[in-house]
Amino acid sequence: MPSDHVARVLADIAHALNSADQADVRVRHVLDYLRLLVPYDCCALLEAEPGRAQKLVVLPEGRAGGSVCEVLARLLRDLSEPATLHSDLPSPEVAAQLPYRFHLVLPIVGRDLIGLLYVGKAAGAYSEEHLRLLAVVASQVGAYLRELHLQAENARLYEEVRAASAAKDEFLAMLAHELRNPLAPIRNAVAIQRRLDAPEPRLQAARDMIDRQVTHMARLLDDLLDVSRVTRGKITLAPARLDVREVVRHAVETTRPLMEQRAHQLHVHLAPEPLWVEADGTRLTQVLGNLLTNAAKFTPSGGTVEVSVQTTGDRAEVWVRDTGVGLVPEALDRIFDLFSQEDAPLDRQQGGLGIGLTLVKRLVELHGGTVEARSAGRGYGSEFIVRFPLLPSALFLDATPAEDRAASPSSRLRVLIVEDNLDAAESLASLLALDSHEVRIAADGSTALRIAQAAPPDLALVDIGLPEMSGYEVVREMRALPEGQRIAVVAITGYGREEDRERSRAAGFDQHLVKPVDLDALHALLAEVGKVGSPRERTLR
């Protein structure tokens, strides 16, 4: 057979195997081309992938297909047995059952035996050249099927990993929900005691300690869920024009109790002029709060933590320095890896999950910034430099003084709390009553709807995970009441993922607060609802 003819046909076979057609169509094209190299009255390809049904392609269709399939399947099964793996192919007993006297059968080999290629005809024996050409085609088909099987296996493994990741995320969300629920009444009780108790120093210290630990627990839960969202690209930023100095002030205030607890000296140096960036204020505060918390935890009692804000070129820089334990040089890069904890002692005195700095790095990068760790070594402290791109100077705006933005005291409101956790409901009701709000409690959705219909509240604080009727159903039915569109309905829940917030918005909630609710945020919410006019005519942020 002319060599140029063989080369053209083999090239056509290779092209067919790499075409965009479905797999069975590609195989039929290959068997069609094969006739130009190895003549046949019947040609069959039997493919057997472990754990899946066998596939058979026969040309011409219907030509002795049943008998060929049965014999090739038996032969493939026999060859898969270790005792017959190296026997002649095919055995005389099997060959006698094939429909054509003259035939060739060759194995299709991937990582293992994955199929058989058969050609048969009624007259004329096959030559050594036919056997050699059939072996070349069998090799091409084997490489193709091996790649196909690998892709299928990769797809299966990917789906398993995706399902496991989804199950893990669901578990973390449920875990956070269950752990946040008991934190809510604890924080509420501390706030009530702070309002009512005499200023006895030991009681005040105990209350502050409880409040700090509740805040710490809530932050751990937030970080745990946030790092899962960030690694999956599920974090959605809400960018706005911000003065970095204001973000630093806020982060410093949130961590000041921890600094005071550990008797640290905290020095803050801010640039004289506003440093405007386009960023998500909540996430930026989270970044700097994590860095300050780390500095406080890893600096021995009585140490120094310093925060400075400056500009370098077109970048705003925030430096967080401490006189703490420091880092060895090889740790400076891996310190941002997930679950990385440098030589964590058995007593776990500093605590943490090894995710805070991972979250810092990912959030900073989402803002187009960078974060760098520096240290002269063990015992010489650490410094972290966060850099963000500055907005062009033409976009700089005068800052609105913080006191002008502060929420005004809220007027007396009618508040409905829908919560099946009695401790959480009663503690929150007591806290609101201290500010003279009229509060009613409903432990389930149907009771809440009856109360809302009889005496529509100004504000409904609704838990999501209610018995019998979920919070999503409650808000939808509450909106359908005659006065339902005038009620400000806010979710207060242990579910805090971005998808949970989106689902709340879609259901009709005006805002989504995560337990334990930050009391400053709650007071700001009450002040906003208490403004003149219908709550639903305003945008609650």
VEXFIFI-201772 format. One record per residue (C-alpha): residue number from 1; x negated, y, z negated. Coordinates in steps of 0.5 Angstrom, whole numbers, plus 500, padded with zeros to 3 digits. Each point is the difference from the previous one (the first is absolute). Layout:
NUM|X|Y|Z
...
! end
This chain:
1|500|500|500
2|497|507|502
3|497|503|494
4|503|507|502
5|507|497|500
6|499|497|493
7|497|507|497
8|506|503|503
9|505|495|497
10|497|500|493
11|500|508|500
12|507|500|502
13|501|495|494
14|496|505|495
15|505|506|503
16|506|496|498
17|498|498|493
18|498|507|499
19|507|503|503
20|505|503|496
21|505|495|502
22|503|495|494
23|496|495|498
24|504|494|504
25|500|504|506
26|492|501|500
27|500|492|499
28|504|499|506
29|496|505|504
30|494|496|498
31|503|493|502
32|502|503|507
33|493|502|501
34|497|494|498
35|503|496|506
36|495|504|504
37|495|496|497
38|502|494|497
39|506|497|504
40|506|497|497
41|507|498|500
42|501|501|493
43|496|505|495
44|502|501|493
45|497|504|494
46|502|497|493
47|498|505|494
48|500|498|493
49|499|506|495
50|500|497|493
51|506|501|496
52|504|502|506
53|504|496|505
54|496|497|506
55|501|504|507
56|500|497|507
57|500|503|507
58|501|496|506
59|499|501|507
60|504|499|504
61|505|501|495
62|504|494|498
63|495|495|504
64|499|494|495
65|500|506|494
66|503|495|495
67|496|494|501
68|494|505|501
69|501|503|493
70|502|494|496
71|493|497|503
72|496|506|499
73|503|501|493
74|498|493|498
75|493|501|503
76|499|507|496
77|502|496|493
78|496|494|501
79|494|505|502
80|501|504|494
81|499|494|495
82|493|499|498
83|499|493|502
84|502|502|507
85|497|506|501
86|494|498|504
87|504|495|504
88|500|500|508
89|505|504|502
90|505|498|502
91|501|493|498
92|502|494|504
93|507|499|497
94|501|508|500
95|498|500|507
96|505|495|502
97|506|504|498
98|498|506|504
99|504|501|506
100|495|501|505
101|494|495|502
102|495|505|501
103|499|505|494
104|495|504|496
105|501|502|493
106|496|505|496
107|500|503|493
108|501|507|499
109|496|502|494
110|500|506|496
111|497|500|493
112|503|493|500
113|504|495|505
114|506|505|502
115|503|497|507
116|499|495|506
117|500|502|507
118|502|495|505
119|501|499|508
120|502|494|503
121|502|498|507
122|503|494|504
123|494|499|505
124|493|501|500
125|495|500|495
126|497|506|496
127|492|501|501
128|495|503|496
129|501|507|502
130|507|500|499
131|498|497|493
132|495|506|499
133|505|505|503
134|505|498|495
135|495|500|494
136|499|508|502
137|507|502|500
138|501|496|494
139|495|504|496
140|503|506|503
141|507|498|497
142|497|498|494
143|496|507|499
144|507|503|501
145|504|496|495
146|495|501|495
147|501|507|500
148|507|500|500
149|500|495|494
150|495|505|497
151|505|506|501
152|506|496|498
153|496|498|493
154|498|507|499
155|507|503|501
156|503|494|495
157|494|502|495
158|502|508|501
159|507|498|499
160|498|497|494
161|496|505|497
162|505|505|502
163|506|496|496
164|495|500|494
165|498|507|500
166|508|502|501
167|501|495|494
168|495|503|496
169|502|507|501
170|507|498|498
171|497|497|494
172|496|506|498
173|506|504|501
174|505|496|496
175|494|500|495
176|499|507|499
177|508|501|500
178|500|495|494
179|494|503|496
180|503|508|502
181|507|498|497
182|497|500|492
183|496|506|501
184|505|504|502
185|504|500|493
186|493|500|496
187|498|507|504
188|507|502|498
189|500|498|493
190|493|504|499
191|503|506|503
192|506|500|496
193|495|499|494
194|496|506|502
195|506|504|500
196|503|498|494
197|495|498|495
198|496|505|495
199|493|501|502
200|497|495|496
201|493|499|503
202|500|493|499
203|506|499|504
204|498|505|505
205|494|496|501
206|504|493|501
207|505|503|505
208|494|503|504
209|497|493|500
210|506|497|502
211|501|505|506
212|493|499|502
213|501|493|501
214|506|500|503
215|497|505|505
216|494|495|501
217|505|494|501
218|504|504|505
219|494|502|504
220|497|493|500
221|506|498|503
222|500|506|505
223|493|498|502
224|502|493|501
225|505|501|505
226|497|506|504
227|494|496|501
228|504|495|503
229|504|505|505
230|493|503|502
231|497|494|502
232|506|498|504
233|500|507|503
234|507|501|497
235|499|507|496
236|503|506|503
237|497|507|499
238|504|506|499
239|495|505|502
240|501|508|498
241|496|506|499
242|496|499|493
243|495|504|496
244|495|495|498
245|499|504|494
246|507|499|498
247|500|492|501
248|494|500|496
249|503|504|494
250|506|495|500
251|495|494|500
252|496|503|494
253|507|501|496
254|502|493|501
255|493|497|498
256|499|505|494
257|503|496|495
258|496|494|502
259|494|505|499
260|502|502|494
261|501|493|497
262|493|498|502
263|497|507|497
264|497|502|507
265|498|507|502
266|504|502|506
267|497|505|505
268|504|503|506
269|497|505|505
270|504|502|505
271|499|504|507
272|502|507|499
273|504|500|506
274|505|495|503
275|498|494|503
276|506|498|505
277|500|493|503
278|506|496|503
279|501|494|495
280|505|497|496
281|500|503|493
282|502|494|496
283|495|495|504
284|495|505|499
285|501|501|492
286|500|493|500
287|493|499|503
288|497|506|495
289|504|497|495
290|497|493|501
291|493|503|500
292|501|504|494
293|503|494|496
294|494|495|502
295|495|506|498
296|504|500|493
297|500|492|499
298|492|499|502
299|498|506|496
300|498|498|493
301|504|504|495
302|498|508|499
303|497|500|507
304|501|505|506
305|504|500|506
306|500|506|505
307|504|501|506
308|498|505|505
309|503|503|506
310|496|503|506
311|500|501|508
312|494|497|504
313|501|502|507
314|507|498|503
315|501|496|494
316|503|500|493
317|496|496|495
318|502|498|493
319|495|497|495
320|501|496|494
321|494|499|496
322|499|496|493
323|495|498|495
324|502|493|500
325|497|493|501
326|498|502|508
327|500|495|505
328|494|496|503
329|498|502|507
330|503|493|504
331|507|502|496
332|501|506|504
333|503|498|506
334|503|493|497
335|504|505|494
336|505|501|505
337|502|493|502
338|506|497|498
339|500|497|493
340|492|502|499
341|498|501|493
342|493|501|498
343|498|495|495
344|507|500|496
345|498|499|493
346|504|494|497
347|504|505|495
348|503|503|506
349|499|507|496
350|501|504|506
351|506|496|503
352|502|501|507
353|501|495|506
354|495|503|504
355|504|503|505
356|500|507|498
357|494|502|504
358|503|496|506
359|506|504|500
360|496|506|500
361|496|499|506
362|506|498|504
363|504|506|498
364|494|504|501
365|499|497|507
366|508|501|502
367|499|507|499
368|494|501|505
369|495|500|494
370|494|497|497
371|498|497|493
372|493|499|498
373|497|497|493
374|493|502|497
375|496|498|494
376|493|500|498
377|501|493|497
378|503|497|493
379|500|505|495
380|500|506|504
381|507|501|502
382|504|501|506
383|503|505|505
384|505|499|505
385|501|505|506
386|506|500|504
387|500|504|506
388|506|503|504
389|501|504|506
390|502|507|499
391|505|503|504
392|498|506|505
393|500|507|496
394|505|503|504
395|505|495|497
396|498|502|493
397|506|502|496
398|501|504|493
399|501|495|495
400|507|500|496
401|498|501|493
402|502|494|496
403|504|503|495
404|505|503|506
405|501|492|502
406|501|498|493
407|507|497|499
408|505|504|497
409|503|497|494
410|506|496|502
411|507|502|498
412|505|495|497
413|501|494|504
414|505|494|501
415|496|494|500
416|502|493|502
417|494|494|498
418|501|494|504
419|496|495|497
420|501|493|497
421|494|500|495
422|503|503|494
423|493|502|497
424|499|504|506
425|507|503|501
426|501|502|493
427|493|503|499
428|500|504|506
429|507|502|498
430|498|503|493
431|494|504|504
432|505|503|504
433|505|502|495
434|494|503|496
435|500|505|506
436|508|501|499
437|502|496|506
438|506|496|500
439|498|493|501
440|504|493|502
441|497|493|501
442|503|495|504
443|497|493|500
444|502|498|507
445|502|503|506
446|508|499|500
447|500|504|493
448|496|505|503
449|505|501|506
450|506|500|495
451|496|506|496
452|498|504|506
453|507|500|503
454|503|502|494
455|495|505|498
456|495|501|505
457|493|502|498
458|495|505|502
459|494|495|500
460|501|492|500
461|493|496|498
462|501|493|503
463|496|494|499
464|499|496|506
465|500|493|497
466|507|500|497
467|504|494|499
468|506|498|505
469|499|506|504
470|493|503|502
471|498|507|499
472|501|501|508
473|507|498|500
474|501|504|494
475|498|507|504
476|503|498|506
477|507|499|497
478|499|506|495
479|499|504|507
480|507|498|502
481|503|503|494
482|504|507|501
483|494|503|496
484|495|495|502
485|496|505|505
486|499|505|494
487|497|495|496
488|492|500|499
489|498|493|500
490|493|498|498
491|497|493|500
492|497|498|493
493|497|494|501
494|494|495|499
495|499|499|508
496|495|505|503
497|498|498|507
498|500|504|506
499|505|495|503
500|504|501|493
501|500|508|501
502|502|499|507
503|506|496|498
504|502|504|495
505|501|506|505
506|503|496|505
507|506|498|494
508|501|507|499
509|496|502|494
510|497|507|499
511|494|498|497
512|496|494|497
513|497|500|493
514|495|494|498
515|501|497|493
516|497|503|495
517|502|506|502
518|495|506|499
519|504|505|496
520|498|506|503
521|503|497|507
522|506|499|496
523|501|507|497
524|498|503|507
525|506|496|503
526|505|502|495
527|498|507|501
528|501|499|508
529|506|497|499
530|502|505|495
531|499|506|505
532|507|504|502
533|503|496|506
534|502|493|502
535|494|495|498
536|501|497|507
537|499|506|504
538|493|501|497
539|494|495|502
540|497|497|494
541|493|498|501
! end
